[in-house]
Amino acid sequence: MSHARNTGPMQASPRCGAQTRNGETCRAPALRGRTRCRMHGGAAGSGAPFGNNNAVKHGFFTSEAIDERKFVRAVLSEAEALLRDLS
């Protein structure tokens, strides 16, 4: 290039260093006041929310819930059979 670029501050900035998919470290500059770049968690609002809501169990597949659903189905089928017999 014919003009000089002022790339000194950019090259001197700390690097992200996160491990990429190919096993190397990320060479993007870390955000100001952070240790990671914008793509690896340095951006505001990035990352998982506080608390682990994914670990909350709903209980739909517990053995008690499965047994209860089987019982309800059996009672309903018996009731339908009784109604068929009465009519």
C-alpha atoms as a printed R data frame, in Angstrom:
   type eleno elety resid chain resno       x       y      z
1  ATOM     1    CA   MET     A     1   0.000   0.000  0.000
2  ATOM     2    CA   SER     A     2   1.097   3.511 -0.623
3  ATOM     3    CA   HIS     A     3   0.049   4.960  2.736
4  ATOM     4    CA   ALA     A     4   1.152   4.028  6.216
5  ATOM     5    CA   ARG     A     5  -1.475   2.592  8.515
6  ATOM     6    CA   ASN     A     6  -1.586   3.132 12.234
7  ATOM     7    CA   THR     A     7  -2.033  -0.516 13.240
8  ATOM     8    CA   GLY     A     8   0.200  -0.401 16.303
9  ATOM     9    CA   PRO     A     9  -2.583  -0.034 18.916
10 ATOM    10    CA   MET     A    10  -4.606  -2.779 17.262
11 ATOM    11    CA   GLN     A    11  -1.706  -5.204 17.247
12 ATOM    12    CA   ALA     A    12  -0.770  -4.317 20.823
13 ATOM    13    CA   SER     A    13  -4.276  -4.937 22.215
14 ATOM    14    CA   PRO     A    14  -4.846  -8.103 24.263
15 ATOM    15    CA   ARG     A    15  -6.200 -11.066 22.334
16 ATOM    16    CA   CYS     A    16  -9.273 -13.135 23.107
17 ATOM    17    CA   GLY     A    17  -7.546 -16.500 23.458
18 ATOM    18    CA   ALA     A    18 -10.731 -18.604 23.416
19 ATOM    19    CA   GLN     A    19 -10.303 -22.054 21.929
20 ATOM    20    CA   THR     A    20 -11.825 -22.240 18.463
21 ATOM    21    CA   ARG     A    21 -13.347 -25.262 16.737
22 ATOM    22    CA   ASN     A    22 -10.111 -26.120 15.016
23 ATOM    23    CA   GLY     A    23  -8.262 -26.206 18.352
24 ATOM    24    CA   GLU     A    24  -6.350 -22.974 17.925
25 ATOM    25    CA   THR     A    25  -6.803 -19.848 20.000
26 ATOM    26    CA   CYS     A    26  -8.919 -16.933 18.819
27 ATOM    27    CA   ARG     A    27  -6.792 -14.070 17.577
28 ATOM    28    CA   ALA     A    28  -9.492 -11.400 17.649
29 ATOM    29    CA   PRO     A    29  -8.914  -8.455 19.979
30 ATOM    30    CA   ALA     A    30 -10.590  -8.650 23.372
31 ATOM    31    CA   LEU     A    31 -13.161  -5.996 24.153
32 ATOM    32    CA   ARG     A    32 -12.177  -3.102 26.350
33 ATOM    33    CA   GLY     A    33 -12.313  -4.189 29.982
34 ATOM    34    CA   ARG     A    34 -12.955  -7.837 29.115
35 ATOM    35    CA   THR     A    35 -10.890 -10.909 28.401
36 ATOM    36    CA   ARG     A    36 -12.887 -12.194 25.411
37 ATOM    37    CA   CYS     A    37 -13.814 -10.837 21.992
38 ATOM    38    CA   ARG     A    38 -17.341  -9.967 20.865
39 ATOM    39    CA   MET     A    39 -17.818 -13.425 19.396
40 ATOM    40    CA   HIS     A    40 -16.711 -15.389 22.456
41 ATOM    41    CA   GLY     A    41 -18.604 -13.749 25.279
42 ATOM    42    CA   GLY     A    42 -17.323 -10.227 25.549
43 ATOM    43    CA   ALA     A    43 -20.488  -8.579 24.226
44 ATOM    44    CA   ALA     A    44 -23.130  -7.299 26.616
45 ATOM    45    CA   GLY     A    45 -25.887  -9.806 27.221
46 ATOM    46    CA   SER     A    46 -23.929 -12.732 25.848
47 ATOM    47    CA   GLY     A    47 -23.691 -16.009 27.653
48 ATOM    48    CA   ALA     A    48 -26.189 -18.050 29.572
49 ATOM    49    CA   PRO     A    49 -28.746 -16.408 31.845
50 ATOM    50    CA   PHE     A    50 -28.220 -16.547 35.590
51 ATOM    51    CA   GLY     A    51 -29.523 -19.700 37.163
52 ATOM    52    CA   ASN     A    52 -29.959 -22.982 35.382
53 ATOM    53    CA   ASN     A    53 -33.566 -23.041 34.235
54 ATOM    54    CA   ASN     A    54 -32.808 -25.902 31.873
55 ATOM    55    CA   ALA     A    55 -32.202 -28.182 34.846
56 ATOM    56    CA   VAL     A    56 -35.686 -27.636 36.249
57 ATOM    57    CA   LYS     A    57 -37.576 -30.889 35.897
58 ATOM    58    CA   HIS     A    58 -41.204 -30.795 34.876
59 ATOM    59    CA   GLY     A    59 -41.934 -34.311 36.171
60 ATOM    60    CA   PHE     A    60 -43.898 -35.481 33.116
61 ATOM    61    CA   PHE     A    61 -41.853 -38.659 32.756
62 ATOM    62    CA   THR     A    62 -41.461 -39.625 36.398
63 ATOM    63    CA   SER     A    63 -42.642 -43.123 37.222
64 ATOM    64    CA   GLU     A    64 -45.470 -41.738 39.364
65 ATOM    65    CA   ALA     A    65 -46.766 -39.559 36.518
66 ATOM    66    CA   ILE     A    66 -46.567 -42.439 34.033
67 ATOM    67    CA   ASP     A    67 -48.431 -44.750 36.421
68 ATOM    68    CA   GLU     A    68 -51.086 -42.081 36.983
69 ATOM    69    CA   ARG     A    69 -51.645 -41.645 33.237
70 ATOM    70    CA   LYS     A    70 -51.931 -45.419 32.802
71 ATOM    71    CA   PHE     A    71 -54.504 -45.527 35.610
72 ATOM    72    CA   VAL     A    72 -56.545 -42.693 34.088
73 ATOM    73    CA   ARG     A    73 -56.516 -44.401 30.674
74 ATOM    74    CA   ALA     A    74 -57.676 -47.675 32.261
75 ATOM    75    CA   VAL     A    75 -60.508 -45.942 34.134
76 ATOM    76    CA   LEU     A    76 -61.607 -44.132 30.975
77 ATOM    77    CA   SER     A    77 -61.580 -47.301 28.880
78 ATOM    78    CA   GLU     A    78 -63.626 -49.103 31.561
79 ATOM    79    CA   ALA     A    79 -66.106 -46.210 31.639
80 ATOM    80    CA   GLU     A    80 -66.440 -46.274 27.838
81 ATOM    81    CA   ALA     A    81 -67.014 -50.034 27.906
82 ATOM    82    CA   LEU     A    82 -69.661 -49.627 30.605
83 ATOM    83    CA   LEU     A    83 -71.423 -46.894 28.607
84 ATOM    84    CA   ARG     A    84 -71.371 -49.099 25.504
85 ATOM    85    CA   ASP     A    85 -72.922 -51.961 27.488
86 ATOM    86    CA   LEU     A    86 -75.659 -49.740 28.932
87 ATOM    87    CA   SER     A    87 -76.742 -48.329 25.585
